[in-house]
Amino acid sequence: MIVYYIYFNILLLLSVFEDFYKKNKVLDFLAYTITIFFIGFRYQLGTDWYHYKNNFNMIDSINKFFIFGNNIITKDVESGFSIFMSFVKSLGVDFEYFTFIISLIYFLLLRTFFIKFNKKEILALILFLSFYMYKDFDLLKQMLAFGLCIYSLNYLKNKKKYFFFIFI
């Protein structure tokens, strides 16, 4: 538990420095890099971790789908997530890197949202994590879905409803 306190204190410290160095993007980069590595390389955390790992290990890579016509869509996982899992598995990575890739995509989408709608990115990240951190640790599919939804709000703001509905 002390690791979480250290993590949040580092983010709080970076948030204080963010007020003094407003145009310094190094602090934002550092905060998101720490967050992506901290959350992305979690291990056996959450109730669905084993379920996701089993699905990832059982699914064929997307290469086998194109070459042999194997079915990569499983009954336990949504078809879009199955295709995404299969694609990532074809890159030759383990499940731990799969969770890192999801976290990377998620926080890049979240950062894009915070840049557009908030002036204090690190403080917004801290507030967001304090409400959703433990929930997001467990829900890989929902992390991607939520990241895409939050990213698509920029299209809705700019009255590009077609792109908004593509992401939703």
MARBA-379489 format. One record per residue (C-alpha): residue in three letters; x, y, z; residue number from 1. Coordinates in Angstrom, 2 decimals. Layout:
residues N
ALA:X:Y:Z:NUM
...
***
This chain:
residues 168
MET:0.00:0.00:0.00:1
ILE:2.91:2.32:0.63:2
VAL:3.77:2.18:-3.07:3
TYR:0.46:3.89:-3.86:4
TYR:1.15:6.65:-1.34:5
ILE:4.57:7.24:-2.86:6
TYR:3.07:7.26:-6.36:7
PHE:0.36:9.79:-5.46:8
ASN:2.83:11.98:-3.56:9
ILE:5.08:12.10:-6.62:10
LEU:2.10:13.14:-8.72:11
LEU:1.11:15.77:-6.16:12
LEU:4.64:17.15:-6.16:13
LEU:4.62:17.31:-9.96:14
SER:1.25:19.06:-9.80:15
VAL:2.68:21.75:-7.51:16
PHE:5.58:22.27:-9.90:17
GLU:3.07:22.44:-12.74:18
ASP:1.72:25.67:-11.23:19
PHE:5.18:27.26:-11.23:20
TYR:6.27:26.01:-14.66:21
LYS:3.08:26.34:-16.67:22
LYS:4.55:25.84:-20.11:23
ASN:6.87:23.04:-19.14:24
LYS:5.61:19.86:-20.80:25
VAL:8.37:17.77:-19.21:26
LEU:6.38:17.59:-15.98:27
ASP:3.29:16.37:-17.82:28
PHE:5.35:13.83:-19.73:29
LEU:6.94:12.62:-16.51:30
ALA:3.58:12.30:-14.73:31
TYR:2.03:10.29:-17.56:32
THR:5.13:8.14:-18.03:33
ILE:5.17:7.23:-14.35:34
THR:1.43:6.51:-14.45:35
ILE:1.61:4.38:-17.59:36
PHE:4.44:2.27:-16.17:37
PHE:2.86:2.06:-12.72:38
ILE:-0.51:0.93:-14.00:39
GLY:0.66:-0.77:-17.20:40
PHE:2.98:-3.26:-15.53:41
ARG:0.63:-4.33:-12.77:42
TYR:0.74:-8.03:-12.03:43
GLN:-2.10:-10.25:-10.84:44
LEU:-4.16:-7.29:-9.77:45
GLY:-7.93:-7.47:-9.89:46
THR:-10.48:-10.23:-10.03:47
ASP:-10.52:-10.59:-13.82:48
TRP:-6.73:-10.73:-14.29:49
TYR:-6.63:-14.52:-14.61:50
HIS:-9.63:-14.54:-16.94:51
TYR:-8.00:-12.01:-19.27:52
LYS:-4.69:-13.88:-19.14:53
ASN:-6.36:-17.20:-19.99:54
ASN:-8.22:-15.64:-22.91:55
PHE:-5.02:-14.02:-24.15:56
ASN:-3.08:-17.28:-23.91:57
MET:-5.81:-19.30:-25.65:58
ILE:-6.47:-16.95:-28.55:59
ASP:-4.58:-17.41:-31.82:60
SER:-2.56:-14.59:-33.30:61
ILE:-4.12:-12.67:-36.14:62
ASN:-1.56:-14.20:-38.51:63
LYS:-3.17:-17.63:-38.08:64
PHE:-6.53:-16.11:-38.88:65
PHE:-5.30:-14.73:-42.20:66
ILE:-3.17:-17.75:-43.15:67
PHE:-5.19:-20.71:-41.85:68
GLY:-8.61:-19.15:-41.39:69
ASN:-8.67:-19.89:-37.65:70
ASN:-11.46:-18.30:-35.68:71
ILE:-10.02:-15.66:-33.38:72
ILE:-13.34:-14.59:-31.92:73
THR:-14.18:-16.44:-28.71:74
LYS:-17.52:-16.75:-27.00:75
ASP:-16.15:-15.35:-23.73:76
VAL:-14.87:-12.07:-25.18:77
GLU:-16.43:-9.37:-27.35:78
SER:-15.43:-9.64:-31.00:79
GLY:-13.62:-6.28:-31.18:80
PHE:-11.58:-7.04:-28.10:81
SER:-10.81:-10.54:-29.43:82
ILE:-9.47:-9.04:-32.65:83
PHE:-7.42:-6.50:-30.69:84
MET:-6.03:-9.25:-28.41:85
SER:-5.19:-11.37:-31.44:86
PHE:-3.45:-8.45:-33.15:87
VAL:-1.34:-7.68:-30.07:88
LYS:-0.51:-11.34:-29.63:89
SER:0.74:-11.44:-33.23:90
LEU:3.34:-8.84:-32.18:91
GLY:4.89:-11.59:-30.06:92
VAL:4.30:-10.02:-26.66:93
ASP:3.28:-11.65:-23.39:94
PHE:0.12:-10.84:-21.46:95
GLU:1.96:-8.42:-19.19:96
TYR:2.94:-6.32:-22.20:97
PHE:-0.62:-6.59:-23.48:98
THR:-1.86:-4.88:-20.30:99
PHE:0.89:-2.28:-20.73:100
ILE:-0.25:-1.58:-24.32:101
ILE:-3.84:-1.13:-23.16:102
SER:-2.70:1.24:-20.41:103
LEU:-0.55:3.17:-22.88:104
ILE:-3.45:3.64:-25.31:105
TYR:-5.83:4.50:-22.48:106
PHE:-3.65:7.17:-20.90:107
LEU:-2.67:8.69:-24.25:108
LEU:-6.37:9.09:-25.06:109
LEU:-7.02:10.45:-21.59:110
ARG:-4.12:12.89:-21.87:111
THR:-5.46:14.15:-25.20:112
PHE:-8.78:14.81:-23.49:113
PHE:-7.14:16.61:-20.57:114
ILE:-5.07:18.79:-22.90:115
LYS:-8.17:19.96:-24.74:116
PHE:-10.45:20.47:-21.74:117
ASN:-8.19:21.30:-18.80:118
LYS:-5.25:23.58:-18.10:119
LYS:-3.82:21.56:-15.22:120
GLU:-3.19:18.13:-16.69:121
ILE:-1.45:16.59:-13.69:122
LEU:-4.10:17.74:-11.23:123
ALA:-6.80:16.40:-13.55:124
LEU:-4.91:13.09:-13.72:125
ILE:-4.68:12.91:-9.92:126
LEU:-8.39:13.61:-9.49:127
PHE:-9.30:11.13:-12.19:128
LEU:-7.10:8.39:-10.72:129
SER:-8.34:8.98:-7.19:130
PHE:-11.89:8.19:-8.34:131
TYR:-11.27:5.52:-10.99:132
MET:-7.86:3.96:-10.36:133
TYR:-8.94:0.79:-8.60:134
LYS:-11.80:0.21:-11.01:135
ASP:-9.59:0.66:-14.07:136
PHE:-6.98:-1.77:-12.81:137
ASP:-9.37:-4.63:-13.32:138
LEU:-11.32:-3.76:-16.42:139
LEU:-9.15:-3.94:-19.53:140
LYS:-11.97:-3.86:-22.08:141
GLN:-13.69:-1.03:-20.30:142
MET:-10.44:0.95:-20.13:143
LEU:-10.23:0.93:-23.92:144
ALA:-13.91:1.70:-24.35:145
PHE:-13.84:4.56:-21.85:146
GLY:-10.65:5.97:-23.37:147
LEU:-12.23:6.01:-26.83:148
CYS:-15.42:7.58:-25.48:149
ILE:-13.61:10.32:-23.62:150
TYR:-11.39:10.99:-26.64:151
SER:-14.44:11.27:-28.89:152
LEU:-15.87:14.13:-26.80:153
ASN:-13.48:16.45:-28.64:154
TYR:-15.27:15.58:-31.89:155
LEU:-18.62:16.32:-30.29:156
LYS:-17.31:19.67:-29.03:157
ASN:-16.13:20.54:-32.57:158
LYS:-19.50:19.46:-34.00:159
LYS:-18.04:16.52:-35.90:160
LYS:-20.81:14.12:-34.94:161
TYR:-19.86:11.55:-37.57:162
PHE:-16.40:11.00:-36.04:163
PHE:-17.95:11.03:-32.57:164
PHE:-20.26:8.14:-33.48:165
ILE:-17.40:6.19:-35.09:166
PHE:-15.51:6.24:-31.79:167
ILE:-18.57:5.45:-29.72:168
***
